[in-house]
Amino acid sequence: MREFTSPGPTDLDPDETIPDLLAARLAHDPQATFAERPTTLGGAWQPVTVAAFAEQVAAVARGLVASGVEAGDRVGIMSRTRYEWTLLDFAVWAAGGVGVPVYETSSADQVRWIAQDTGMRLVVVETAPHAAVLAQVRDDLPELRDVLVLDEGAVTTLTERGAQVDADEVARRTAAVRGDDLATVIYTSGTTGRPKGVEITHRNFVSLSRAGIHGLAEVCAVPGTRTLLFLPLAHVFARFIQVLCVASGTVIGHTPDTRNLLPDLATFQPTFVLVVPRVFEKVYNSAEQKAGAGAKLRIFRWAAKVAIAWSRALDTEQGPSPVLRVQHQIADRLVHRKLRAAFGGRAQWAISGGAPLGERLGHFYRGIGLRVLEGYGLTETTAPTTVNMPGLTKVGTVGPAFPGTSVRVDDDGQVWIAGPHVFRGYRNNPAATAEVLVDGWFHTGDLGALDDDGYLRITGRSKEIIVTAGGKNVAPAVLEDRLRGHPLVSQVVVVGDQRPFIGALVTLDPEMLPGWLQMHGLPAMDVVTASTHPQVLEALDRAVDRANEAVSRAESIRKIHVLTTDFTEANGYLTPSLKVKRAQVIADFAADVEALYGTPGGE
């Protein structure tokens, strides 16, 4: 068993709350910019001062009080990422309530379960269609008193309702909140079974935010830092960053529609961004396709190799050679600066989580001037629990323990976490809580390894380990992540439990397919046709061979089956955080799995 602990801030106040973080920011510089809101004037952004935001929070909090929300009551927020999400979140906390996020893509059954399990008293949704989803199950929610719609003036309604409420009542409630009080209940994405409600306290958020400022100061706590939130605020990752920004002084923006992401990045110009690996893959693959063919494509690929070589050289004692320095300058002028412009032109840092990024992309982005700080965390750890720090980075790992955190990998390769950011338990589920919280440690269910310097590598989830008929244990994540990096590939599910060899179900990326076909001199075709086209299948086989380089022959993919249906959140095969619901895919595509093993495919 190996264990490492990273020192954290020593002056933590166990009773400090999230509203205290906002109060401290207000006291420090009330006229500083807290956030910027998009306008319709050519992509301009309208600043909101800390004082103005705090005033809005207090006004909405009084409206919640007028609406009957008592201290400790649960208030649902069902919306895309937008300024009002943050405003409502802080207003609920100011009123002493507990904010419960609901993904705006949730079904009526999912909404029913979350609302019943938390006993929601009031819900604010974004649109009329969201309200209609809630209406389908309203009769099953006797504790729910009110539903308000952002697009129909919910913030104005709450402000008007609270006009006659004494400001001292909100101040009293805010002051009464303690660090160990419940701040939120976040429901796990539920790749299997019914989602569990993760209870996270104010202390969990505050301690992690203080640790973030301690370890990531040059990313988020220097003058001029800015970030644009586009990941769902219903997810713990974005929610934590929102709180971290309040504590660190970072200016935040919101964009609800990822179709406008590139224009919004260009006009907002963040200094750091939050991404999931799929975004990095898309940006790289799209840039390669835009290069077209011939000389431009050769230049792009040369510049990509230079970027990777540059990044790898940074990890050596001698550093980049004089020749590589010249090559890097040329590649920057020709290609790299254009790629940085896709993130707004000012971004120096990217915090990546949710899935392994892979060494190739990690080195590539660092080589073009965007340093990726890959990390690892779960809802139960209030987001990051290990992260590569600016001065402590090893590409290909998820970093050392976050400041104030302890990480342990036991003799079975199981990852355990301890620290003040670990959740207090699953809502209304003491049995599940007892299974994962043992003697002050959280059993993550993930598999990993700690190197001699305390850097963690995640190798898979214990529940996803495949045992072949020959008794070989295979972690599918490493194969899936590498294969998913090919521009043709959208999703991958590795199979082979109790089978003679490892296979994989693969879906094609409909957005990338047209450009790939054009680059390779092939006629336009739909996904169904492409799934059986010889040249497409040859390209996928080559991608499989490259993915197999990371594993032994016994663990390698021998056959793939290309599906004509992609896995999406809309058809129920992806969670809102874009994780594949493996059990559901294998059940629903059982015939396709059988087709993989219908003919001999390996020893």
C-alpha positions in Angstrom: 0.0 0.0 0.0 1.2 3.5 -0.9 0.0 6.8 0.6 0.8 10.4 0.0 -0.4 13.6 1.6 0.0 17.2 0.2 0.2 20.0 2.7 -2.6 22.5 2.5 -3.4 25.9 4.0 -3.1 25.9 7.8 -5.5 28.7 8.7 -8.8 27.1 7.6 -11.8 28.2 9.7 -14.0 25.1 10.0 -17.1 27.3 10.3 -16.4 29.5 7.2 -19.3 29.2 4.7 -19.8 29.9 1.1 -21.6 33.2 1.8 -18.6 34.2 3.9 -16.5 33.9 0.8 -18.7 36.4 -1.0 -18.7 38.7 2.0 -14.9 38.7 2.1 -14.8 39.5 -1.7 -17.2 42.3 -1.2 -15.3 43.8 1.7 -12.0 43.6 -0.2 -13.1 45.5 -3.3 -16.9 46.1 -3.8 -16.4 47.9 -7.2 -14.3 45.2 -8.7 -15.8 43.2 -11.5 -17.5 40.0 -10.3 -18.8 38.7 -13.6 -19.5 39.7 -17.1 -22.8 39.1 -18.9 -23.1 38.7 -22.6 -25.0 41.5 -24.5 -26.4 41.5 -28.0 -24.0 44.2 -29.1 -21.5 42.4 -31.3 -20.4 39.9 -28.6 -19.7 42.6 -26.0 -19.8 41.7 -22.3 -21.4 43.8 -19.6 -19.5 43.9 -16.3 -21.3 43.3 -13.0 -19.5 44.6 -9.9 -19.1 42.6 -6.7 -21.4 45.1 -4.9 -24.1 44.7 -7.6 -24.0 40.9 -7.5 -24.2 40.9 -3.7 -27.2 43.3 -3.8 -28.9 41.0 -6.3 -28.2 37.9 -4.2 -29.7 39.6 -1.1 -32.8 40.7 -3.1 -33.4 37.2 -4.5 -32.8 35.7 -1.1 -35.5 37.9 0.4 -37.8 36.7 -2.4 -37.0 33.1 -1.4 -37.9 33.9 2.2 -41.2 35.5 1.0 -41.9 32.4 -1.0 -41.8 30.3 2.2 -38.3 28.8 1.9 -37.1 28.1 5.5 -33.5 27.5 6.6 -32.4 24.1 5.5 -35.1 23.8 2.8 -34.1 22.4 -0.6 -34.4 24.5 -3.7 -34.0 23.0 -7.1 -32.3 24.7 -10.0 -32.9 23.2 -13.5 -31.2 25.3 -16.1 -28.3 25.5 -18.5 -25.2 27.3 -17.4 -26.0 31.0 -17.2 -25.5 34.0 -14.9 -28.9 33.4 -13.2 -27.7 30.0 -12.1 -24.9 31.5 -10.0 -27.2 34.2 -8.7 -29.8 31.7 -7.6 -27.2 29.4 -6.0 -25.8 32.2 -3.8 -29.2 33.5 -3.0 -30.3 30.1 -1.8 -27.2 29.9 0.4 -27.8 33.4 1.7 -31.3 32.4 2.8 -29.9 29.4 4.6 -31.2 26.9 2.0 -29.8 24.0 0.2 -29.4 24.2 -3.6 -30.1 21.1 -5.6 -29.0 21.0 -9.2 -31.0 19.2 -11.8 -29.6 18.7 -15.3 -31.8 20.5 -17.8 -31.9 17.3 -19.9 -33.4 15.2 -17.1 -36.4 13.1 -17.8 -39.6 13.4 -15.8 -38.8 10.2 -13.8 -35.3 11.6 -12.9 -36.8 14.9 -11.8 -39.4 13.0 -9.7 -36.7 11.0 -8.0 -34.5 13.9 -7.1 -37.4 16.1 -6.0 -38.8 13.3 -3.8 -35.5 12.3 -2.3 -34.6 15.8 -1.3 -38.1 17.0 -0.5 -37.8 20.1 -2.7 -39.9 23.1 -1.6 -39.3 25.3 -4.6 -37.9 24.8 -8.1 -36.6 27.4 -10.5 -36.4 26.1 -14.1 -35.0 27.8 -17.2 -37.7 27.3 -19.8 -41.4 26.5 -20.3 -40.5 23.0 -21.6 -38.6 22.4 -18.3 -41.6 23.5 -16.4 -43.7 21.1 -18.5 -41.4 18.2 -17.5 -41.9 19.1 -13.9 -45.7 19.4 -14.4 -45.8 15.7 -15.4 -44.8 14.6 -11.9 -46.1 17.5 -9.8 -48.9 15.4 -8.3 -46.2 13.1 -6.9 -44.5 16.0 -5.1 -46.7 17.1 -2.2 -43.9 19.1 -0.6 -43.2 21.2 -3.7 -44.9 24.6 -3.3 -43.8 26.6 -6.3 -42.2 26.4 -9.7 -40.7 29.6 -11.3 -39.3 30.0 -14.8 -36.2 32.0 -15.6 -37.3 32.9 -19.1 -40.6 34.1 -17.7 -39.0 36.5 -15.2 -38.3 34.3 -12.2 -35.6 36.6 -10.9 -37.9 39.6 -11.1 -40.7 37.7 -9.5 -38.5 36.7 -6.5 -37.1 40.3 -6.2 -40.6 41.8 -6.1 -41.8 39.2 -3.6 -39.0 40.0 -1.3 -39.3 43.8 -1.4 -41.2 43.8 1.9 -38.9 41.3 3.7 -36.6 42.8 6.3 -33.0 42.6 5.1 -32.0 41.6 8.6 -33.9 38.3 8.2 -31.5 37.2 5.4 -28.5 38.5 7.3 -29.6 36.5 10.4 -30.1 33.3 8.3 -26.7 33.7 6.6 -24.9 34.2 9.9 -26.6 31.1 11.4 -25.1 28.8 8.7 -22.1 26.7 9.9 -19.4 25.0 8.0 -20.8 21.5 8.6 -24.3 22.5 7.4 -25.5 21.0 4.1 -24.8 23.2 1.1 -26.1 21.0 -1.7 -27.2 17.6 -2.8 -25.7 16.5 -6.1 -27.0 13.4 -7.8 -24.4 11.2 -9.4 -24.8 10.7 -13.1 -25.9 7.1 -12.6 -24.1 5.0 -15.2 -25.7 2.1 -13.4 -28.8 2.1 -11.2 -30.6 5.0 -9.6 -28.5 8.1 -8.9 -27.4 8.6 -5.3 -27.7 12.0 -3.7 -24.2 13.2 -2.6 -24.5 15.5 0.4 -21.8 18.2 0.3 -21.3 20.7 3.1 -20.2 24.4 3.1 -16.9 23.2 4.7 -16.4 20.8 1.8 -16.6 23.7 -0.7 -14.7 26.2 1.3 -11.8 24.0 2.3 -11.4 22.9 -1.3 -11.6 26.5 -2.6 -9.0 27.6 0.0 -6.8 24.7 -1.1 -7.3 25.7 -4.7 -6.0 29.2 -4.1 -3.1 27.7 -2.1 -2.0 25.4 -5.0 -3.3 27.1 -8.1 -2.6 30.7 -7.2 -1.0 31.6 -10.5 -3.9 30.1 -12.4 -6.9 31.7 -10.5 -5.7 34.2 -8.0 -3.5 36.7 -9.8 -4.9 40.1 -11.1 -6.8 39.8 -14.4 -7.8 36.1 -14.1 -10.9 35.3 -16.0 -12.8 32.1 -16.9 -15.8 31.3 -19.0 -18.1 28.6 -17.6 -19.7 26.4 -20.2 -19.7 23.0 -18.6 -23.0 22.3 -16.7 -23.3 24.0 -13.3 -25.4 21.0 -12.3 -22.0 19.1 -12.4 -19.8 19.3 -9.3 -16.7 20.3 -11.4 -18.2 23.6 -12.7 -20.0 24.2 -9.4 -16.7 24.1 -7.5 -15.0 26.3 -9.9 -17.8 28.8 -9.5 -17.2 28.9 -5.7 -13.4 29.0 -6.2 -13.7 32.0 -8.5 -15.6 33.9 -5.8 -12.9 33.2 -3.3 -10.0 33.9 -5.6 -11.2 37.1 -7.3 -11.6 35.6 -10.8 -14.0 37.3 -13.2 -16.5 34.7 -14.5 -18.7 34.6 -17.5 -21.3 32.1 -18.6 -22.3 30.6 -21.9 -25.3 28.3 -22.0 -25.0 27.1 -25.6 -21.9 25.3 -26.6 -22.7 26.0 -30.3 -21.6 29.6 -29.5 -18.6 28.5 -27.5 -15.9 29.5 -29.9 -17.3 33.0 -30.6 -17.9 33.5 -26.9 -14.3 32.4 -26.0 -13.0 34.8 -28.6 -14.8 37.8 -27.1 -14.6 36.9 -23.4 -10.9 35.9 -23.7 -10.5 33.8 -20.5 -7.1 33.3 -19.0 -8.0 29.7 -17.9 -10.7 27.3 -19.1 -12.4 24.2 -17.8 -12.7 21.4 -20.3 -13.3 17.7 -20.6 -11.0 15.7 -22.8 -13.6 15.3 -25.5 -13.3 19.1 -26.1 -9.6 18.9 -26.6 -10.0 16.0 -29.0 -12.6 17.9 -31.0 -10.4 21.0 -31.3 -7.4 19.0 -32.4 -9.3 16.9 -34.9 -11.2 19.9 -36.3 -8.0 21.8 -36.7 -6.4 18.9 -38.6 -9.4 18.7 -40.9 -9.4 22.4 -41.6 -5.8 22.1 -42.7 -7.2 20.1 -45.6 -4.6 18.2 -47.6 -1.3 18.5 -49.3 1.2 21.1 -48.0 -1.1 22.6 -45.4 -1.8 19.3 -43.8 1.9 18.4 -43.8 2.6 21.7 -42.0 -0.1 21.1 -39.4 1.2 17.6 -38.6 4.8 18.8 -38.5 3.8 21.6 -36.1 1.9 19.1 -34.0 5.0 16.9 -33.7 7.1 19.9 -32.8 4.7 20.9 -30.1 4.8 17.4 -28.6 8.6 17.2 -28.9 8.9 20.6 -27.2 6.7 19.6 -24.3 8.6 16.3 -23.8 11.9 18.2 -23.9 10.7 20.5 -21.1 10.7 17.4 -18.8 14.4 16.7 -19.5 17.3 18.1 -17.6 18.8 19.7 -20.8 15.5 21.1 -22.1 14.7 21.9 -25.7 17.7 21.9 -28.1 18.7 25.0 -30.1 17.2 23.4 -33.3 14.0 22.5 -31.5 13.7 26.1 -30.3 13.9 27.4 -33.8 11.4 24.8 -35.0 9.0 25.7 -32.2 9.2 29.4 -33.1 8.3 28.7 -36.7 5.5 26.2 -35.8 4.1 28.9 -33.4 3.9 31.5 -36.2 2.4 29.0 -38.7 0.0 26.9 -36.5 0.2 27.2 -32.7 -1.0 30.7 -32.3 -4.1 30.0 -34.4 -5.0 27.1 -32.1 -4.5 29.3 -29.0 -6.9 31.8 -30.6 -9.6 29.1 -30.6 -9.6 29.4 -26.8 -9.7 33.2 -26.9 -6.1 34.0 -27.3 -5.3 34.8 -23.7 -5.8 31.3 -22.1 -2.6 30.0 -20.5 -4.1 27.2 -18.5 -6.8 24.6 -19.0 -8.1 22.4 -16.1 -9.1 19.0 -17.5 -11.2 16.4 -15.7 -13.9 13.8 -16.2 -11.8 11.3 -18.1 -8.1 10.6 -18.9 -6.7 13.1 -21.5 -3.8 11.0 -22.7 -0.1 11.9 -23.0 -0.2 12.8 -26.7 -2.8 15.5 -26.3 -1.4 16.7 -22.9 2.0 17.2 -24.5 0.5 18.7 -27.7 -1.4 21.4 -25.8 1.4 22.3 -23.5 3.6 22.5 -26.6 1.4 25.1 -28.2 1.3 27.3 -25.1 -1.8 26.0 -23.3 -0.7 24.2 -20.1 -3.2 21.5 -19.3 -3.6 20.7 -15.6 -5.2 17.3 -15.7 -6.9 16.3 -12.5 -9.1 13.6 -11.0 -12.1 13.9 -8.7 -15.6 12.7 -8.0 -18.8 14.2 -6.9 -18.1 12.7 -3.5 -14.8 14.7 -3.2 -16.5 18.0 -4.2 -14.5 17.8 -7.5 -10.7 17.8 -7.6 -8.8 15.5 -5.3 -5.6 15.2 -7.3 -4.4 17.8 -9.8 -1.2 18.6 -11.7 -0.1 21.9 -10.3 1.8 24.7 -12.2 5.1 23.7 -10.6 4.2 20.0 -10.1 3.2 18.6 -13.5 3.7 15.2 -15.0 1.9 14.8 -18.3 0.0 11.5 -18.4 -0.8 11.5 -14.7 -3.7 13.2 -12.8 -1.2 14.8 -10.5 -0.3 14.7 -6.8 -2.8 15.0 -4.0 -4.6 18.3 -3.9 -3.4 20.6 -1.1 -4.8 19.2 2.2 -5.6 15.9 0.7 -4.4 12.3 1.3 -4.4 9.7 -1.4 -3.9 6.0 -0.8 -3.7 3.1 -3.2 -4.1 -0.3 -1.5 -2.5 -3.6 -2.4 -5.4 -4.4 -4.7 -4.9 -1.1 -6.6 -8.0 0.5 -5.1 -7.8 4.3 -4.7 -8.8 5.9 -1.3 -9.2 9.6 -0.5 -9.2 11.5 2.8 -9.5 15.2 3.5 -11.9 18.0 4.5 -13.5 18.0 1.0 -14.9 14.5 1.2 -18.7 14.4 1.3 -20.6 13.5 4.5 -22.7 10.7 3.0 -25.4 9.7 0.5 -28.8 11.1 1.2 -31.2 8.7 2.8 -28.9 5.8 2.1 -26.8 4.9 5.2 -25.9 1.5 3.8 -24.3 2.9 0.7 -22.5 5.5 2.8 -21.1 2.8 5.1 -19.8 0.9 2.1 -17.6 3.8 0.9 -16.7 5.8 4.0 -14.4 3.7 6.2 -12.3 5.0 9.1 -12.1 8.5 7.6 -11.3 7.3 4.1 -13.5 7.4 1.0 -13.3 4.3 -1.2 -13.6 5.7 -4.7 -14.1 2.4 -6.6 -11.4 3.5 -9.0 -8.1 1.7 -9.7 -4.8 3.5 -9.9 -1.1 3.6 -9.1 1.0 6.1 -7.2 4.6 6.7 -8.4 7.6 7.5 -6.2 6.8 11.2 -6.3 3.1 10.7 -5.3 1.6 11.3 -8.8 -1.5 9.3 -9.4 -2.5 7.4 -12.6 -6.0 6.1 -12.9 -6.2 2.8 -14.7 -9.9 2.1 -14.5 -12.9 1.4 -12.3 -13.0 -1.8 -10.3 -16.7 -2.4 -11.4 -15.7 -2.2 -15.1 -12.8 -4.6 -15.0 -13.2 -7.3 -17.7 -12.1 -10.8 -16.9 -11.6 -12.8 -20.1 -12.3 -16.5 -20.4 -8.5 -17.0 -20.0 -8.6 -15.2 -16.6 -6.9 -12.0 -17.8 -8.1 -8.8 -16.0 -8.5 -5.9 -18.4 -9.2 -2.3 -17.6 -11.1 -1.0 -20.6 -10.5 2.8 -19.9 -7.0 2.9 -21.4 -8.1 1.3 -24.7 -11.3 3.3 -24.9 -9.5 6.6 -24.3 -6.8 6.0 -26.9 -9.2 4.7 -29.6 -11.6 7.6 -29.0 -8.8 10.0 -30.0 -9.2 9.1 -33.7 -11.3 11.7 -35.5 -13.7 9.1 -36.9 -14.5 7.7 -33.5 -17.2 9.1 -31.3 -17.6 6.5 -28.5 -16.1 3.1 -27.6 -17.2 0.4 -25.3 -14.7 -2.4 -24.8 -16.2 -5.8 -24.1 -14.9 -9.4 -23.5 -16.1 -10.5 -20.0 -15.8 -14.3 -19.9 -15.0 -14.2 -23.7 -12.0 -15.6 -25.5 -10.6 -12.2 -26.4 -11.2 -8.4 -26.1 -13.5 -6.7 -28.6 -15.1 -3.3 -28.9 -18.3 -1.6 -30.0 -17.4 1.7 -31.9 -19.6 4.5 -33.0 -18.7 7.1 -35.7 -18.6 10.8 -35.1 -21.2 12.3 -37.5 -19.6 15.8 -37.2 -16.1 14.7 -38.1 -17.1 12.1 -40.8 -17.7 14.5 -43.7 -14.3 16.3 -43.3 -12.4 13.0 -42.9 -14.0 11.6 -46.1 -13.1 14.7 -48.0 -9.5 14.6 -46.7 -9.2 11.0 -47.9 -10.7 11.6 -51.3 -13.9 9.6 -50.6 -17.4 10.6 -51.6 -19.9 11.9 -49.1 -21.8 9.2 -47.2 -23.9 8.9 -44.1 -22.9 7.0 -41.0 -24.7 3.8 -42.0 -22.8 3.6 -45.3 -19.5 4.6 -43.7 -19.9 1.9 -41.1 -19.2 -0.8 -43.7 -17.0 1.1 -46.1 -13.6 -0.7 -46.6 -11.4 2.4 -46.3 -13.3 3.5 -43.1 -12.9 0.1 -41.6 -9.2 0.0 -42.5 -8.7 3.4 -40.8 -10.4 2.1 -37.7 -8.2 -1.0 -37.7 -5.1 1.1 -37.8 -6.5 3.2 -34.9 -7.1 -0.1 -33.0 -3.5 -1.1 -33.6 -2.2 2.2 -32.2 -4.5 1.8 -29.1 -3.2 -1.7 -28.6 0.4 -0.4 -28.3 -0.5 0.7 -24.7 -1.4 -2.9 -23.5 -0.2 -6.5 -23.7 -1.4 -8.8 -26.4 -3.7 -10.6 -24.0 -5.4 -7.2 -23.3 -5.5 -5.9 -26.9 -8.6 -5.4 -29.0 -8.9 -8.2 -31.6 -12.1 -7.2 -33.3 -14.4 -4.2 -33.5 -18.0 -3.9 -34.5 -19.1 -0.5 -35.8 -22.6 0.6 -34.7 -24.8 2.9 -36.8 -26.3 4.5 -33.7 -24.1 7.0 -31.7 -24.3 7.1 -27.9 -25.8 10.4 -26.8 -27.4 11.9 -23.8 -30.7 12.2 -25.8 -31.0 8.5 -26.5 -30.0 7.6 -22.9 -26.6 6.0 -23.5 -24.5 8.9 -22.1 -24.9 10.6 -18.7 -25.1 14.4 -18.5 -21.4 14.4 -17.7 -20.8 12.5 -21.0 -19.9 9.1 -19.4 -21.1 6.0 -21.3 -23.7 3.9 -19.5 -21.7 0.8 -20.1 -24.2 -1.7 -18.7 -27.1 -0.3 -20.7 -25.1 -0.3 -23.9 -24.0 -3.9 -23.5 -27.6 -5.0 -22.7 -29.2 -3.1 -25.6 -26.5 -4.0 -28.1 -26.2 -7.7 -26.9 -26.7 -8.9 -30.5 -23.9 -6.8 -31.7 -21.6 -8.1 -29.0 -22.5 -11.6 -30.0 -21.6 -10.7 -33.6 -18.1 -10.0 -32.5 -17.7 -13.5 -31.2 -19.5 -15.3 -34.0 -16.3 -16.1 -35.8 -12.8 -17.0 -34.5 -11.0 -13.8 -33.6 -8.0 -14.7 -31.5 -6.5 -17.2 -29.3 
